[in-house]
């Protein structure tokens, strides 16, 4: 069974097929340029230039039609009002373009060349996106092993998204497996002969991702659905062949020789440009992941103070405060996490988040609050009598606070120490 996808070679398409193609062409062309930032030389310019009018249109439509603020902001969420309004605008404009196109070009019976060009755009965009997500999983940067405050937080205090992130981040092996599937699907899309196989892999992977995003409240539902539909769109021309092969067990009909020879000639003519573009995109994706790994992943520098600390003694002006569960001023735990995140947990389990920075020469740890309006930074002077303890001191509200804290070993957590076992007489499920 050949894996070389074929554009429809019939000289006449049915009216629903023509209308469906016009709509998908308009919609995908509107969607594609904004995702081409990795193209050599012009990619970032194309993406930024394309995004500029869309952001202004989305703000106007959001305010005038829906009464929402559709301003695009770097929030980390893909399901913002700006994203949904952008999607509505794309669908409406695609529908208008389809109607106008159908009237003006009503005598055209097929679009084989335009169809082939659109498939090339979709294969490039979808393959590039899948390779990017796959490399993020392979390098263990999209999901990281639970650490610090995550290990201390009660399970019931987790968000649905946090549960999924911890589930994925716990196992490098599973991240590697899912990442390799996404990378393989993305790479296979870049060659015509393997497009069907790549689209099948991507459709299976993205169906799983989309359902996870729905069920665990991950704000990438819109993008994952778009990627899934793009993979399904690539498979639509092959639907009859797939049904014949997998369901009816019929032999796959050979491709018309004329169409095959034409595509082979076109492929040879495009090959040098294609290799340059794909080589550049691969280089950018890999180099970006290396930078992310060294900055946020396993290659990031780890401070020797990055630990979980249990507060053994907290004194104010020399008077020790008893560890009462109702005391909202006595510290219970200090956590210095990776990526500059820190938290202070009080005896009543109230928690405050901070950014932290250490000055080893001055012997200080600076905690900067995320509150709005911002509060003055807390400067903790520290000494380390031994590797397992810290002595902290700071002036807060005109009072002298001192803390004696002890490192909580990560190996004391069952999630960290349990590990992998080939043999188990009984399930160990807690």
C-alpha positions in Angstrom: 0.0 0.0 0.0 1.6 3.2 -1.1 1.7 6.1 1.3 2.0 8.8 -1.3 -1.1 11.1 -0.9 -3.0 12.0 -4.0 -4.9 15.1 -4.8 -8.2 14.3 -6.3 -7.5 13.5 -10.0 -11.1 13.4 -11.1 -11.8 16.1 -13.8 -15.1 17.0 -12.1 -15.7 17.4 -8.3 -19.1 17.3 -6.9 -20.7 20.6 -5.7 -20.3 19.8 -2.0 -16.7 18.9 -2.5 -16.0 22.2 -4.3 -17.8 24.2 -1.7 -16.0 22.3 1.1 -12.6 22.9 -0.6 -13.2 26.6 -1.0 -14.2 27.0 2.7 -11.2 24.9 3.9 -8.9 26.8 1.6 -10.0 30.2 2.9 -10.0 29.1 6.5 -6.6 27.4 6.4 -4.9 30.2 4.5 -6.2 32.6 7.1 -4.8 30.3 9.8 -1.5 29.3 8.3 0.7 32.4 8.0 0.5 33.2 11.8 2.1 29.8 12.5 5.1 30.2 10.1 7.5 32.1 12.4 10.2 29.4 12.0 10.6 29.8 8.2 14.1 31.1 7.3 14.6 34.8 6.9 11.0 35.9 6.5 9.2 33.7 9.0 9.1 36.1 12.0 8.2 39.0 9.8 5.4 37.1 8.1 4.0 36.0 11.5 4.2 39.4 13.1 2.8 41.2 10.0 -0.1 38.8 9.8 -0.9 39.0 13.5 -1.0 42.8 13.6 -4.3 43.4 11.8 -5.8 40.3 13.4 -5.2 41.6 16.9 -6.9 44.9 16.1 -9.8 43.2 14.4 -10.3 40.8 17.3 -10.3 43.7 19.8 -12.9 45.6 17.8 -15.1 42.5 17.2 -14.8 41.4 20.9 -15.9 44.8 22.1 -18.6 45.6 19.5 -20.2 42.1 19.1 -19.5 40.2 22.3 -18.8 42.8 25.0 -15.5 41.1 26.0 -11.9 42.3 26.1 -10.2 40.5 23.3 -6.7 42.0 23.7 -3.9 39.6 23.0 -1.7 39.1 26.0 1.2 36.6 26.8 -0.8 34.8 29.5 0.2 31.2 28.7 -3.4 30.3 27.8 -4.6 29.5 24.3 -8.2 29.7 25.2 -8.4 33.5 25.8 -11.2 35.7 24.6 -8.7 37.0 22.0 -8.2 33.4 20.7 -12.0 32.7 20.5 -12.9 36.0 18.8 -10.0 35.4 16.4 -11.5 32.0 15.6 -15.0 33.4 15.1 -13.6 36.1 12.7 -11.7 33.4 10.8 -14.8 31.2 10.3 -17.0 34.2 9.3 -14.4 35.5 6.8 -13.9 32.0 5.4 -17.7 31.6 4.9 -17.9 35.0 3.2 -14.9 34.2 1.0 -16.5 30.8 0.1 -19.8 32.4 -0.9 -18.1 35.1 -3.1 -15.8 32.5 -4.6 -18.6 30.1 -5.4 -20.5 32.8 -7.3 -17.5 34.2 -9.2 -16.0 30.8 -10.0 -19.1 28.8 -10.3 -18.1 27.2 -13.7 -14.8 25.7 -12.3 -15.3 22.0 -11.8 -12.1 21.1 -9.9 -9.0 22.7 -8.2 -6.3 20.0 -8.3 -3.3 22.4 -8.4 -4.7 24.6 -5.7 -5.5 21.6 -3.6 -1.9 20.3 -3.9 -0.6 23.7 -2.8 -2.9 23.9 0.2 -1.9 20.4 1.2 1.8 21.5 1.1 1.0 24.4 3.4 -1.0 22.3 5.8 1.7 19.6 5.9 4.4 22.2 6.6 2.5 24.0 9.4 1.2 20.8 11.0 4.5 19.0 10.8 6.4 22.0 12.2 4.0 22.3 15.1 4.0 18.6 16.0 7.8 18.5 15.9 7.9 21.5 18.2 5.6 19.8 20.8 7.3 16.5 20.4 10.8 17.9 21.1 9.5 19.7 24.2 8.4 16.3 25.5 11.6 14.5 24.5 13.7 17.1 26.2 11.4 17.0 29.3 10.8 20.7 29.3 7.1 20.8 28.7 6.5 18.7 31.7 9.0 18.5 34.6 9.2 16.2 37.6 7.1 17.4 40.6 9.4 19.3 42.9 9.3 21.6 45.9 5.9 22.9 46.9 4.2 20.5 44.4 5.4 17.5 46.5 4.1 19.1 49.7 0.7 20.2 48.4 -2.2 18.0 49.5 -3.6 16.0 46.5 -7.0 17.6 47.0 -5.5 21.1 46.6 -4.3 20.3 43.1 -6.0 21.7 40.0 -7.1 19.3 37.2 -4.3 20.7 35.0 -1.8 20.3 37.8 -2.7 16.6 38.2 -2.2 16.1 34.4 1.1 18.0 34.5 2.4 16.0 37.5 1.2 12.7 35.9 3.2 13.5 32.7 6.2 15.1 34.4 6.7 12.1 36.8 7.7 9.7 34.0 10.4 10.7 31.6 9.8 7.4 29.8 6.2 8.3 29.0 7.1 11.8 27.9 9.8 10.3 25.7 7.3 7.9 24.1 4.6 10.5 23.5 7.2 13.0 22.2 8.7 10.5 19.8 5.2 9.7 18.4 4.5 13.4 17.8 8.0 14.0 16.3 7.5 11.0 14.0 4.1 12.2 12.9 5.4 15.7 12.2 8.4 14.5 10.3 6.4 12.1 8.1 4.1 14.9 7.1 7.1 16.7 5.4 7.3 14.1 2.6 4.5 13.4 0.2 4.9 9.6 0.2 4.5 9.4 3.9 1.8 12.0 4.4 -0.9 9.4 5.0 1.1 7.6 7.7 2.1 10.9 9.3 -1.5 12.2 9.3 -2.7 8.9 10.9 -0.1 9.3 13.7 -0.9 12.9 14.3 -4.6 12.4 14.3 -4.3 9.6 16.9 -1.9 11.7 19.0 -3.9 14.9 18.8 -7.2 13.1 19.5 -5.7 12.0 22.8 -4.3 15.5 23.5 -7.6 17.2 22.8 -9.6 14.9 25.1 -7.0 15.4 27.9 -7.3 19.1 27.4 -11.0 18.9 27.7 -11.1 16.6 30.7 -8.3 18.2 32.7 -9.2 21.9 31.9 -6.0 22.6 30.0 -6.3 26.0 28.2 -5.0 24.7 24.8 -8.3 23.2 23.7 -8.8 25.4 20.7 -5.3 24.9 19.3 -5.4 21.1 19.9 -8.7 20.9 18.1 -7.3 22.8 15.1 -4.3 20.5 14.9 -6.6 17.5 15.0 -8.9 18.8 12.3 -5.9 19.6 10.1 -4.7 16.0 10.4 -8.2 14.7 9.6 -8.4 17.1 6.6 -5.2 15.6 5.2 -6.7 12.1 5.5 -10.1 13.0 3.8 -8.8 12.4 0.2 -7.6 9.0 1.3 -10.8 8.0 3.1 -11.9 5.5 0.5 -8.5 3.9 0.2 -8.4 3.6 4.0 -11.8 2.0 4.2 -10.9 -0.4 1.4 -7.7 -1.4 3.1 -8.7 -1.6 6.8 -12.4 -2.5 6.6 -13.3 -4.0 3.3 -9.8 -5.6 2.8 -9.8 -4.7 -0.9 -6.6 -4.2 -2.8 -5.7 -0.5 -3.1 -6.2 0.8 -6.7 -3.0 1.9 -8.3 -2.5 5.6 -9.0 -2.9 6.9 -12.6 0.5 6.9 -14.2 0.1 10.5 -15.6 -0.6 12.0 -12.3 2.2 10.0 -10.7 4.8 11.2 -13.2 3.7 14.8 -12.9 4.0 14.7 -9.1 7.4 13.1 -9.3 8.7 15.8 -11.7 7.2 18.5 -9.4 8.8 16.9 -6.3 12.3 16.9 -8.0 11.9 20.5 -8.9 11.0 21.5 -5.4 13.5 19.3 -3.6 16.4 21.8 -3.1 14.2 24.6 -1.7 12.3 22.0 0.4 15.6 20.7 1.9 16.8 24.2 2.8 13.4 25.1 4.4 13.0 21.9 6.4 16.7 21.9 7.5 16.3 25.5 8.8 13.1 24.7 10.6 14.6 21.6 12.2 17.7 23.6 13.3 15.6 26.3 14.8 13.3 23.9 16.7 16.2 21.8 18.1 18.3 24.9 19.0 15.3 26.5 20.7 14.7 23.3 22.7 18.3 23.2 23.8 18.1 26.8 25.0 14.9 26.0 26.9 16.5 22.8 28.4 19.5 24.8 29.6 17.3 27.6 31.0 14.3 25.7 32.4 14.9 22.0 32.1 17.4 19.5 33.4 20.3 21.6 32.2 19.3 24.7 34.2 21.7 25.6 37.1 20.4 24.5 40.5 21.1 26.6 43.5 22.4 24.6 46.6 19.6 26.4 48.5 16.8 25.1 46.3 15.1 22.8 48.8 12.0 22.3 50.9 12.6 23.5 54.4 10.5 22.6 57.5 10.5 25.4 60.1 11.6 23.9 63.4 11.7 27.2 65.3 10.2 30.7 64.6 11.0 33.4 67.1 9.8 37.1 67.1 12.1 39.5 69.1 13.6 36.4 70.7 10.3 34.9 71.8 9.6 31.5 70.2 6.1 31.0 68.9 4.6 27.6 69.6 3.6 25.6 66.4 -0.2 26.1 66.8 -2.3 25.1 63.8 -4.4 28.3 64.3 -1.3 30.6 64.2 -1.5 32.6 60.9 1.9 34.4 61.5 4.2 31.5 62.4 6.0 29.9 59.4 5.4 26.3 58.9 7.4 25.7 55.7 9.7 27.6 53.3 10.1 26.2 49.8 12.7 27.5 47.3 11.7 26.0 44.0 13.3 26.0 40.5 12.8 28.8 38.0 12.9 31.5 40.8 9.6 30.5 42.5 9.3 30.3 46.3 6.5 30.0 48.8 5.9 30.4 52.5 3.3 28.3 54.2 1.9 29.4 57.6 0.7 27.1 60.4 -2.9 27.7 59.4 -1.9 26.4 55.9 -2.2 29.8 54.3 0.4 30.1 51.5 2.1 33.1 49.9 4.0 32.9 46.6 7.2 34.8 45.9 10.0 35.1 43.5 13.4 34.5 45.1 17.0 35.4 44.4 20.1 34.5 46.4 23.3 36.5 46.9 25.8 34.1 48.2 28.5 36.7 48.8 26.2 38.8 51.0 24.5 35.7 52.5 21.0 36.9 51.7 17.8 35.5 50.1 15.4 38.1 48.7 11.7 37.2 48.5 9.7 39.4 46.2 5.9 39.2 46.5 3.6 38.8 43.5 0.9 40.8 45.2 -0.7 43.8 43.5 0.1 46.5 44.6 3.6 45.0 45.3 4.8 44.9 48.9 8.4 45.6 50.0 10.8 42.7 49.3 11.7 40.5 52.3 15.5 40.1 52.7 16.5 37.0 54.7 20.0 36.8 56.0 21.1 33.2 56.2 23.8 31.0 57.6 24.2 27.3 57.0 25.6 25.5 60.0 25.4 22.2 58.2 24.1 20.8 54.8 20.7 20.0 56.4 19.9 23.2 58.3 19.6 27.0 57.7 19.4 29.8 60.2 17.4 32.8 58.8 16.8 36.3 60.2 14.9 39.3 58.9 13.3 42.5 60.2 9.5 42.5 59.4 7.2 45.2 60.5 9.7 46.6 63.0 10.2 43.2 64.7 13.1 40.8 64.5 12.2 37.4 63.1 14.5 34.4 63.3 13.9 30.9 61.9 15.7 27.6 62.3 14.8 25.4 59.3 15.6 21.8 58.3 15.9 20.4 54.8 13.1 17.9 53.9 14.9 15.3 51.8 13.1 14.6 48.5 13.8 10.9 49.0 11.3 11.0 51.9 8.5 11.3 49.4 7.1 8.0 48.2 6.5 9.5 44.8 10.3 10.1 44.5 11.6 7.0 46.2 9.1 4.3 44.9 10.8 3.9 41.5 10.1 1.1 38.9 9.6 -2.6 39.6 9.4 -5.4 37.1 8.1 -7.8 39.7 5.3 -7.2 42.2 3.5 -9.9 44.1 0.7 -7.4 45.1 -0.3 -4.0 43.7 1.2 -1.1 45.6 -1.4 1.6 45.1 -1.6 4.6 47.5 
